[in-house]
């Protein structure tokens, strides 16, 4: 929700119209987003139609400057913060089909207001395994490449590069049924 809200607030102006029983809740939620992200809101047209019991809300949001939790930091401080945030999600072995710890890393970055871009997410076969078993092998790792941009303490755009690697620790038939996770930014 926060990531989507932040993306919506990046737009210069956004008009949202909601009809139905949830309009009051949507109005309140947008109020919280406005408070949290520092945008200006003009909530207008909120009305209660007594005939059908439906609500209607029109909300105009004007985005504040895009938030970035790293702006103003040195590159070293930003790296230290990101690596500290993602480290708890890499402890132990995992055995799920949906890459929960990877999504937890992304959620943690969202909560810290650190915008990121997933440049690629690809399965692969390690060179050793390919050499031992040939070309027709199941992938034994998945790698995500992530970038983070921010404005450093000197006002310069700075880019950090991250790698999240899930290495198979499962059976020979299905190496990724169990995996170990390594994640770091440089």
Number of C-alpha atoms within 10 A of each C-alpha: 8 14 16 10 13 18 12 14 23 17 14 11 15 15 11 14 15 16 15 13 13 13 20 19 11 17 21 11 12 19 18 12 18 19 12 10 18 16 17 15 18 12 16 12 12 17 14 16 10 8 6 8 9 15 18 19 22 18 20 17 23 19 20 16 13 16 17 17 17 23 20 16 17 16 19 10 13 22 19 14 15 22 16 11 14 22 14 12 17 20 11 9 15 20 15 12 9 8 14 13 18 20 12 15 20 20 17 16 19 19 13 16 18 21 21 18 13 13 11 11 14 11 14 15 18 13 10 9 14 16 10 9 11 10 10 8 15 17 19 24 20 19 18 17 17 19 17 20 17 24 17 19 14 10 11 11 11 14 14 16 16 22 18 20 22 25 22 24 18 17 11 12 11 14 16 23 16 17 22 18 22 17 19 18 18 15
